[in-house]
Amino acid sequence: MAERTRFIEVVPYDSAWPEEFEKISAALKEWIGDLLIGIEHVGSTSVEGLPAKPIIDLDAVMKSREALPEIIERLRLQGFEHQGNLGVEGREAFHPTRDLGFMKFHLYVCPPDGKGYLEHIALRDYLRQHEAARDEYAKIKLDLAERHRTDIDAYVEGKTAFIQEILQKACI
């Protein structure tokens, strides 16, 4: 089961987040890079200027779906638990079971045509290109974090309509 956020904290954008992504990405490339097309920084920490929960989201994109068993095994040997898709088709979640020396992160392994991956990229790219949408999303996130400090489900649900609207605009 995924680690549940107990206290929702949305903080101002931190220019160190891309560096943190690069550190985690470098380790993943060492462990499973030969089985991947690439690793993408997704989620709110990947959008410059957007407040976020201080958790790096990474999508590791598999060369083929057939690589998943090997990826699961290699990541297990590095101290990761495979959590399945957690209800989102087109991605497999992994949780570190030991301290790897990185800031908190969420790792998803995805096929290049996976719905979860395509939506992550579409949302990230849209928010990077549309400052007004980024700013509106920031207000929504900050308001929800203030109103639902200990209820991650309400926080996530409160963002859903906005995200769906952006995905429609991005043609996903």
N, C-alpha and C positions, 0 to 999 in steps of 0.2 A: 504494500500500500504506500502511496506517496506520502511524503512528509507534509503534514498540514501546517499552514502558517497559523501561528497562535495569536500574533499581534501584527496587524497590518500597519506598516510604516512606509509611506511614500516620501522619498527624499528628493531634493533638487538634483538635477543631472550632475554627474561627476565625470570630469574629463579623464579620470583614471579607468573608467569602465572598459574602453576599447583595449587598453593595455592588459587588463585582467582577462578579457576574452582571449587575447593572443597567448597568454600564459597557459590557459586551459587548453586552447586549441593545439598548441605545440605538443603538449603531453598526449592528447588524443591522436595526433598524427603519428607520434612515436609508437603508440599501442595498436592502432587500427588503420592508420593512414593508407596502407596499400589496398584496403577494402572500400575506400571512400572516393567519391568524386571531389568532395570538399566539405568544409565546415563553415557554417554561416552563423554570425551573431544576429540573433533575432530578439524579439521582445522589446520592452520599453527602454532597456539599458542600451539598445543599439541605435536609438534615435537621439541625435545630439539636441540638447535643450529640453528633453522631455523628462519630467520627474518620474521616478520609478521606485518600486520596491528594489532594494539593493541586492538583486539576484540576477546573475548572468544566465541568459537562455541561449543554448547552442543547439543547432540542428546539424547533425553529422549525416551527410547524404551518401547513402550506399551506392556502390557501382551496380549492384543487382540485389534483388530480394534474397537470392540464394546465399548471399554473404552473411545474412543475419545470424545463423547458428554460430558461425566462427566469431562474429563480433560479440555475441553474448558470452561466449567462452573466454575470449581474450579480456573483455572488460571484467568478467567475474574474477579472473586472476589478478586484476589490478585493484580489486576491492569494490566492485559495483554490483548492485542487485538489479536484475532485470525485472521491471514492474509491469510489463505488457503495455497495451496502448492507453490505459487509463480512460477508456471511453472515447478516444479520438482516433478514428481510422487514419491510417497513413503516417503513423509515428509509433515508436517504441520508446518508452521512458526507462531511464537508468538512474539509480540513486547511489551515490558513494556511501559505502558502509564504514569508511575510515576517513580520517583527516588527510587530505591530499595536499594541503598547504595552499589552497586557493580560496578566494572569497566564495561565498555560497553560490551555487549554480544548479541549473536544471539541464540535463542532457537528454536530447531526443535523437534517436537514430531513425532516419526516414528514407524511403525510396524517392527518387527524383520526381515522381509523379504523385506522391502522397498528398492527400487533401490537407493534412495538418501542416506539412512543409510548405505547400503552395500558399496557404492562407497566411502563415507566418511571414513569408517573403513579401506577399502583396501588401499586407498591413504595414510592415516596416518601411517598404519603399514608398508607399503613399504618404505616410507621416513624415518621412524625410523630405519629400518633394512639396508638401502642402503645409506651410507654416500655420495657417488658420486652423486646419484640422488638428495639427499637433497641439496647438494651444487650447483648443476646445477639449481635446482628450485629456490634457493635463488638468484642466479644471474639474472634469468629471472624476478623474482618479483621486485628486486631492479631496474633493467633497465626499466621495464614497469612503475613502480611508478615514476621514474624520467621523463620519456617521456610523461606520461599521468596523471599528477598531479590532474587534475580536470575532468577526463573522466573515470568514473568507468567502463563503458561498454567496452571501449578499453582496459583497464587494465585486465578485466576478459577475454575478447576474446583473448588477447595475451597469456594467460596461458592455454587456452583450449587444444591446440595440445599436449603440454607436459603432461597435466593431463590425456588425453585420452591414450597417449603412456604408462604411468605408469599403468593405469587401465588394459590395455591389458597385460602388463607384469605380473600384479597381478591376471590375469585370471578373470577379471570382465567384 
